[in-house]
């Protein structure tokens, strides 16, 4: 029963790690897509600026650069958040594994003591 509980806890911890890794991967994909989108928009603005050579286009470009930089910073912050969550889950999984190892060691010790007790009973009976 305890073995089943340990396996269940370990499986749950591993599932949580996998879920958070999937979330992190998804955030990275969305982040990269948004950065690429904004970089493409910036490139388009640069081409328009070269054609028109207007000061107002230069200002729009600077604003767009600022928006892209803000988006990139926001995506990096989100990614860092999920990285921290993943680290916390990994730490918890390591703690659970250590707990399970300690419990296994105690189980082995109890089994060894039980065998010794049975051997002693056998010697007393003989």
SERO-4910 file (N, C-alpha, C, O; in steps of 0.05 Angstrom, whole numbers):
BEGIN
 pado doro    nc1    nc2    nc3   cac1   cac2   cac3    cc1    cc2    cc3    oc1    oc2    oc3
  Unk    A     17    -24      0      0      0      0     18     25      0     13     44    -15
  Unk    A     38     25     18     56     48     19     71     51     -7     76     74    -17
  Unk    A     79     29    -19     93     29    -45     75     42    -66     84     58    -82
  Unk    A     49     34    -66     30     46    -85     27     76    -81     26     91   -100
  Unk    A     26     84    -55     24    113    -50     49    128    -59     47    150    -70
  Unk    A     72    115    -55     97    128    -63     97    131    -94    104    152   -105
  Unk    A     90    109   -107     89    111   -136     69    131   -146     74    145   -166
  Unk    A     46    133   -132     26    152   -140     36    181   -136     32    198   -153
  Unk    A     50    186   -113     61    212   -108     82    219   -129     83    242   -139
  Unk    A     99    200   -135    120    205   -155    108    210   -182    117    228   -196
  Unk    A     88    195   -190     75    198   -215     62    226   -217     63    239   -237
  Unk    A     49    234   -195     36    260   -194     56    283   -197     52    302   -211
  Unk    A     79    280   -183    100    300   -185    111    301   -213    115    323   -224
  Unk    A    116    278   -225    126    278   -252    106    290   -272    113    303   -291
  Unk    A     80    284   -268     59    295   -285     58    325   -283     55    339   -303
  Unk    A     62    336   -258     61    365   -254     85    377   -268     83    399   -280
  Unk    A    109    364   -266    133    374   -279    128    375   -309    135    395   -322
  Unk    A    117    353   -320    112    352   -349     92    374   -357     95    387   -378
  Unk    A     71    378   -341     51    398   -347     63    426   -348     58    442   -366
  Unk    A     80    432   -328     93    458   -327    113    461   -350    116    483   -360
  Unk    A    127    440   -357    145    441   -380    130    447   -405    139    462   -422
  Unk    A    106    435   -408     89    440   -431     81    470   -432     81    483   -453
  Unk    A     73    480   -408     64    508   -407     88    526   -414     84    545   -429
  Unk    A    111    520   -404    135    536   -409    141    535   -439    147    556   -451
  Unk    A    139    512   -451    144    510   -480    124    526   -496    131    540   -515
  Unk    A     99    525   -487     78    540   -500     83    570   -498     79    585   -517
  Unk    A     91    579   -475     97    608   -470    121    616   -488    120    638   -500
  Unk    A    141    599   -490    164    605   -507    155    608   -536    164    626   -550
  Unk    A    138    590   -545    129    591   -573    114    617   -578    118    631   -598
  Unk    A     95    623   -560     79    647   -563     97    672   -562     94    691   -577
  Unk    A    116    671   -544    135    694   -541    151    698   -566    153    720   -576
  Unk    A    162    676   -577    177    678   -601    160    688   -624    169    705   -640
  Unk    A    136    679   -626    118    687   -648    112    717   -646    112    732   -666
  Unk    A    106    726   -621    101    755   -618    125    772   -624    123    793   -637
  Unk    A    148    763   -616    173    778   -622    177    779   -652    184    800   -663
  Unk    A    174    756   -666    177    755   -695    157    774   -708    164    788   -727
  Unk    A    132    773   -699    111    790   -710    119    820   -708    117    835   -727
  Unk    A    128    827   -684    135    855   -679    160    862   -695    163    885   -705
  Unk    A    179    844   -697    203    850   -713    196    853   -742    207    870   -756
  Unk    A    177    837   -752    168    840   -780    154    867   -784    159    881   -804
  Unk    A    138    875   -764    125    901   -766    146    924   -766    143    943   -780
  Unk    A    166    920   -749    187    940   -748    202    942   -775    208    964   -785
  Unk    A    207    919   -787    221    919   -813    203    934   -834    214    949   -850
  Unk    A    177    929   -834    159    942   -852    160    972   -848    161    988   -867
  Unk    A    160    980   -822    161   1009   -816    187   1021   -826    188   1044   -836
  Unk    A    209   1006   -824    235   1016   -834    234   1020   -864    245   1040   -874
  Unk    A    222   1002   -878    220   1005   -908    203   1029   -915    211   1045   -933
  Unk    A    181   1033   -901    164   1056   -906    179   1082   -900    177   1102   -914
  Unk    A    195   1081   -879    210   1105   -871    231   1112   -892    234   1135   -899
  Unk    A    244   1092   -903    264   1097   -924    251   1109   -949    262   1127   -961
  Unk    A    227   1100   -955    213   1110   -979    204   1139   -975    207   1156   -992
  Unk    A    193   1144   -953    181   1171   -948    200   1191   -936    198   1215   -942
  Unk    A    219   1182   -921    239   1200   -908    226   1222   -892    234   1245   -893
  Unk    A    205   1214   -878    192   1235   -862    199   1232   -832    204   1210   -822
  Unk    A    199   1254   -819    205   1254   -791    184   1239   -775    190   1225   -756
  Unk    A    159   1242   -783    137   1229   -767    140   1199   -769    133   1185   -750
  Unk    A    150   1188   -791    154   1159   -793    177   1150   -774    175   1129   -762
  Unk    A    197   1167   -772    218   1161   -753    208   1159   -725    216   1141   -709
  Unk    A    189   1177   -718    178   1176   -692    161   1151   -688    161   1139   -666
  Unk    A    146   1144   -708    129   1120   -707    147   1095   -703    140   1077   -688
  Unk    A    168   1095   -717    187   1072   -715    198   1070   -687    200   1048   -676
  Unk    A    205   1092   -676    216   1092   -648    194   1082   -629    200   1066   -611
  Unk    A    170   1091   -634    148   1081   -617    144   1051   -620    140   1037   -600
  Unk    A    144   1042   -645    141   1013   -650    164    997   -638    159    976   -627
  Unk    A    188   1008   -639    211    995   -626    206    993   -596    212    972   -584
  Unk    A    196   1014   -585    190   1014   -556    169    993   -549    171    979   -529
  Unk    A    148    991   -566    127    971   -562    138    943   -564    133    926   -548
  Unk    A    155    938   -585    167    912   -588    184    905   -564    184    882   -554
  Unk    A    200    925   -555    217    920   -532    200    914   -507    207    896   -491
  Unk    A    178    928   -504    161    923   -481    148    895   -483    147    881   -463
  Unk    A    139    887   -507    128    860   -510    149    839   -504    144    819   -491
  Unk    A    173    843   -514    194    824   -510    200    822   -480    203    800   -469
  Unk    A    201    844   -466    206    844   -437    184    830   -423    189    815   -404
  Unk    A    159    834   -431    136    821   -419    137    791   -423    133    776   -404
  Unk    A    144    782   -446    146    754   -452    168    741   -436    166    718   -427
  Unk    A    190    756   -433    213    745   -418    205    743   -388    213    724   -375
  Unk    A    189    762   -379    180    761   -351    162    737   -347    163    723   -327
  Unk    A    144    732   -366    126    709   -364    142    683   -365    137    664   -350
  Unk    A    161    682   -383    178    658   -385    193    653   -359    195    631   -349
  Unk    A    204    675   -347    218    672   -322    200    662   -300    208    646   -283
  Unk    A    175    672   -300    155    663   -280    151    633   -282    151    619   -262
  Unk    A    147    623   -307    143    594   -310    168    579   -304    167    556   -295
  Unk    A    191    590   -309    217    577   -302    218    574   -272    226    552   -262
  Unk    A    210    595   -257    210    593   -228    191    572   -218    197    557   -200
  Unk    A    167    571   -230    147    551   -223    158    523   -228    155    505   -212
  Unk    A    171    520   -251    182    494   -258    204    486   -238    205    463   -229
  Unk    A    221    505   -230    242    499   -210    229    491   -184    239    472   -171
  Unk    A    208    504   -176    195    497   -151    183    469   -152    185    454   -133
  Unk    A    171    462   -175    160    436   -178    182    415   -178    179    393   -166
  Unk    A    204    421   -191    227    402   -192    238    398   -163    245    376   -156
  Unk    A    239    420   -148    248    418   -120    230    400   -104    239    383    -89
  Unk    A    204    404   -108    184    388    -93    186    359   -101    184    341    -85
  Unk    A    190    354   -127    193    327   -137    218    314   -124    217    291   -116
  Unk    A    240    329   -122    264    319   -110    259    313    -80    269    292    -70
  Unk    A    245    330    -67    238    325    -39    221    300    -36    225    284    -18
  Unk    A    202    296    -54    185    272    -53    202    247    -59    198    227    -45
  Unk    A    220    249    -78    237    226    -83    254    219    -59    258    196    -52
  Unk    A    265    240    -46    281    235    -22    264    223      0    273    204     14
  Unk    A    240    233      3    221    221     23    215    192     17    215    175     35
  Unk    A    211    187     -8    205    159    -17    229    141    -12    226    118     -4
  Unk    A    253    152    -17    277    136    -12    280    130     17    286    108     25
  Unk    A    275    151     34    277    147     63    257    126     72    263    109     89
  Unk    A    233    127     61    212    108     69    220     80     60    215     60     74
  Unk    A    232     77     36    241     51     26    262     40     44    262     16     51
  Unk    A    281     57     53    302     48     71    291     39     97    300     18    108
  Unk    A    271     53    108    258     44    133    244     18    129    245      0    146
  Unk    A    230     14    106    216    -11    100    236    -34     99    231    -55    110
  Unk    A    259    -29     86    280    -50     85    290    -57    112    294    -81    118
  Unk    A    294    -38    129    304    -42    157    283    -58    173    290    -76    187
  Unk    A    258    -51    170    236    -66    184    235    -94    174    232   -113    190
  Unk    A    238    -99    148    238   -126    138    262   -142    149    259   -165    156
  Unk    A    285   -129    151    309   -143    162    305   -150    191    311   -172    199
  Unk    A    294   -131    206    288   -137    235    268   -159    238    270   -176    256
  Unk    A    247   -160    221    227   -181    222    240   -208    216    233   -228    229
  Unk    A    258   -209    196    271   -235    190    288   -244    214    289   -267    221
  Unk    A    303   -225    227    319   -231    251    301   -242    273    308   -262    286
  Unk    A    278   -229    277    259   -238    298    249   -267    292    248   -283    310
  Unk    A    243   -272    266    234   -298    259    256   -319    263    251   -342    271
  Unk    A    281   -311    256    303   -330    260    306   -336    290    311   -359    297
  Unk    A    304   -316    307    307   -320    335    285   -338    346    290   -355    363
  Unk    A    261   -334    336    238   -351    345    244   -380    337    238   -398    352
  Unk    A    255   -383    312    261   -410    302    282   -423    320    281   -447    326
  Unk    A    302   -407    329    323   -418    346    312   -426    373    320   -446    384
  Unk    A    294   -410    384    282   -416    410    265   -441    409    264   -457    428
  Unk    A    251   -445    387    234   -468    384    251   -493    380    243   -515    388
  Unk    A    275   -490    368    291   -514    362    307   -523    386    322   -543    385
***
